[in-house]
Amino acid sequence: MSDRRRVRASLRIWVSLALILVAAVTFFVTRSTPPRPVARPVDEVYLPGYALYSESAERMPVQLFFPGVDLNLKAENREIYRSDDAADRLRQVVLLVLGGPGSDGLLTVFNDGVRLREVYLYEGTVYVDLDIPEKAASPTGALMEHLAVRSVEASLVRGFPEVERVRILRNGREVETLFGHIDVRRPRPLFAGSPAG
């Protein structure tokens, strides 16, 4: 075989390997970045279904945290109704996190089908009880589970001085993990510094 043929054969192999690598990276990125859903009505996301506020109530600003394309949590300014009950304000925040971001460049952290069963506030700890059917949990990887937990934590502790820790439950029970990866058994303390940590 001549040198020219060897060079061509070698070049074909390298081009083929490069194309395979690009295809693999594209497949991984598209599978690990879920699409942003259209915001769902409260009765589709909140299991009890009753109103958490009067629509004539004054509104108040809150900051929600969602991962950006660089996977660091970023603040998104939103509003909730100023309910007299602190737990109702926290429920509204969780519902907004479940519904996904409203800004381009931010990623949704929960799959369709995840709903809020209830939120309880007791002595500085917020208990977030999520209804997570198997079909909503199965495609979630460790990174997205970590980002989901961090999004809930950051969104609840920022701007709510009564919140010191967050405890996430699944389907009314204490569980080791939400989706099989990140330990959520202990109440998670308010974290200092950047919410991206």
N, C-alpha and C positions, 0 to 999 in steps of 0.2 A: 504494500500500500504506500502510495507516495505521501510526502509530507503535507501536501496541499489537502489530500483526502483526509488525513488524520486530523488536521486543523478543523476542517469542515465537520467531521464526525464529533470532535470534541466540542465545537461550538454548538452543534445541535443538542448535545447532551446538556450543556449548561443552560441553553435557552429553555429546554424542556423542564429542567429542574426549577428554573426561575418562575416559569408559568405555573407549575404545580405549587410552589411556595406562595405565589400571589393568590391563587385560587383558595388555598387552605386558610390564609390570613383573612381573605374576604368572607369565607364561610364562617369562621370563628367570630369575626366582628359583627356580622349580621345576626348571628344566633345569640350573642351575648348582649346585644343592645335591643331591648324590646321596643316596639313602636309605641308612640304616645297615643293613648286612647282619648276619645272625646270625653269630656267631663260627664260623669254619670249623675243622674238625679239622686238626692239624698235617700229616697226610699229604695233605691237599688244598691246603695252602699251601706246604709245603716239598718241593721237587722230589725231592731224594735220598730222603726218606721215613724215614731211620733216626732212632732216638731220640737226642735231644740231651742227655738227662739221665736219671737214675734217679728214678722217682717217690717213692722213699724218701729222696731227698736233701733236705737242708735248703732252705728257701725263703728268698729275699731280696727286699727291697723295691726297686722301680725306679719312675722317673717316666717316663711316656710323654707326648708332646705332640701334641695334636690341635687344629685350629681350632675356636673357638666360633662362635656365630652372628654375632658381630661380626668374625669372620675373624682374630682374634688367637689365637696359640697359647696353649693353657692346659694345665697339668699335670694328669695323671690318675695317681693312685697305683695301682700294680699289683704283682704278685709274679712272680718267675721262680725256677727251680730253680738253686741255687748249684752250678754245674758247676765242676770243677777247671780246665777249659779256658776261657780268656777269650773265645775266638771263639764257643764254644757259648753263653755268656751273651749275647753280642751277637746271635747268630742268634735266640735266644728273643725278644729285644726287637724285632727286625725283624718276626718272625712276629706278634707282638702288634699292631704298628702296621698291618701288612697286614690283620689281622682286624678292625680298627676299634675305636672306643672302646666302653667299657662304661657310660658315663655319658650321661644325657640332656643335651642342650644342646651336645654336641660332635659334630663332623662327621667322617665317614669320608673319607679322602683318596685311597684307591685303589679302583678298580672291581673287581668280581668278575673272576676269571680271572688276576689278577696273582699270581705265585708267587715264592718265594725260591729261586733256584738255589744260591747259596752266599754266605757271608760270610768274608772273609779279613782278618786283622789283621797288618800288616807295618810296623814302625818308626813307629808312631803313626798310620798311615793305615788306616782301615777301608774295604775294598772290598766294596760291596754289589751283588751280581749278581742282577738281577731278571729273571724270565721274564715278558715283557709281550706277549701276543698282540695283533694288530692290533685285534681287536674290543674289547679292554680299554682301548686307547689312544685310539681314534678320537673318542669324545665328550668328551674331557678338554680344558678350556680352559686358558689361560695362568695364571689365578688358581689353579685347583685343582692344576695342575702345580707352581707355586711352593710352595703349601701342602704338597703331598706331599713335596717335597724338604726343606723346612724341618722337617716333622714327623720325618722319618727322621734328619736331622742332630741336632736337639735331643734326640731320644730316645736317640741313641747317645752323644753327648758329655757329657750331664749324668749325673753319678754314675759315670762310667768314666774315671778319670784317665789310663789308658793310651791313650785316644783323643784325637788332636789334629786329625785331618782325616777327612772322609768323601768317598769317591769312589764314585759310583753308575754301574754298568754296566747295559746292557740286552742280554739274551739272550747273555751271554758276551762282549760286545764293548764297546769304548769307543765312545760315540756323542756327538753334539753335544747332543741333547736326549732326554728320556725320551718325551715326548708331542708334540714339535714346537715347543716354546716357550722353555723355560728352559735356558740353557747349563750343562751338567754335565761339561764336558771337563776342568776342573782340579779337583784335590782341594780340597774346601772346608774352610777352617780353622775351628777352634773359634771361635765368635763370642761376643763379650762382651755383657753387658746382657741385656735381655729377649729371650726366644726369639721374640717376635712380630716382631722387626725384620726 
